[in-house]
Amino acid sequence: MLNLQSTTPDRWLHQVEANLEELLIDHAHCERKAAACALSLIGYYVEDVELAAEMTEIVREELEHYHLVIKLLERRGMKFRRIHPSTYGNKLHALVSRQEPQRAVDRLIVAGLIEARSCERFGLLRDRLADRELAEFYGSLFESEARHHSTYVQLARRYTDEVSLRQRLHELAAAEAAILVDGDDFPRMHS
């Protein structure tokens, strides 16, 4: 369903358990970046009315999630601040073709893979966190991440044929799995 070629390593869960505050702060930044990505797609593919309609909904949901995480931080007495981002997103975006229409396909697939990984990790947090409030919170976001992943993959079909889409999705998912092997030294939603 999520087109991922790997599962999250235990290393990530240990990082998260050791520093939930860092994860929550990074999560807020990720929601903001997801909204910005969807908004960028609207501007770049302005003639695609269906894409604009879908991205508008994603922007709304991502900003809603951003505000939910900010409120969660505030309730817990944690200060939202700038932190060093993971290298995951930049490494994935570096794989995007420079030529259209492949660029559109790749941008949509990469966004979809990021949403898929978020979904997978939200499921892990839901199932494995001892902090029940956070476990329930991540469980409540799980479904929307899966839906966003599906939306991005469906929209990529508008720019290529099915065989090419499946092949490129497989290639980028393999690259995404390889990126996760290295990970980062600090707890991030995508490290």
PyMOL commands that set and color helices and strands:
alter all, ss='L'
color gray80, all
select helices_A, chain A and resi 10-18+20-44+49-75+88-93+102-128+132-159+162-182
alter helices_A, ss='H'
color red, helices_A
deselect
rebuild
show_as cartoon
